[in-house]
Amino acid sequence: MNDNEQNYEDFISTVSHELRTPLTSIRGFSQTMLASWDKLDDESKKKFLKIIEEQSNRLIKLVENMLSVTKLHSVNDNFIYKETDIKPVINTVVSIVKNQYKDKTFEVDIKSDTPTILVDRDRFQQIMTNLIENAAKYSNENSTIHISADFCNNCEFVAIKVTDTGIGISKEDYEKIFEKFSRIDNPLTRKVQGSGLGLYITRSLVEKMDGKIFVSSNDNQTTFEVQLPVCNIETQARLKCRQ
């Protein structure tokens, strides 16, 4: 068996496991409700329906991530590069994420003179959604998520930072977290469900758009920094040649 075949089998095995978990929960609680509807009180019914809803959302997210992974390796998946203003995209993402994480506060600090970037807008929104959702998911209760943007030193990129306060990430895990199906093991991540695909997809999308992504973590404060190219003549010419 060659490496490609082994990687494919590993992918199918991992995906099958990840799909089985929410499906088993949905089936189990559905069967319980159907078999014992008259015996269950309203509070139990609501609790079981909530679990079914959560597992359904988890399943949808997993399928979406798998489709994203498939598209990353498709030669026909063309990126449509457009001049994009950062702030409206980030504000849209924040408004969506904070409805799911009502105990978190989100602070957006983007300087008025921050230049536009040249990206595929939908992919950029996907990147920011993954990073801001992760920050909310893995941060402490009632904590603040800080999102900022500014020039990089060389003025060729805009640096977007997403910072949260949680259990932190050790330096030896900095590269591991960007690997496919990888999840670091600590008390907080054990409580949070995830497929281990989000950051793999995020880095792949960033790099496909000529960007870079970094992570740093100190004193339980973790920052993901994404650098994406400023929209200028040079960037437009370079990306046009690749299309």
Disulfide bonds with the S-S distance in Angstrom:
none
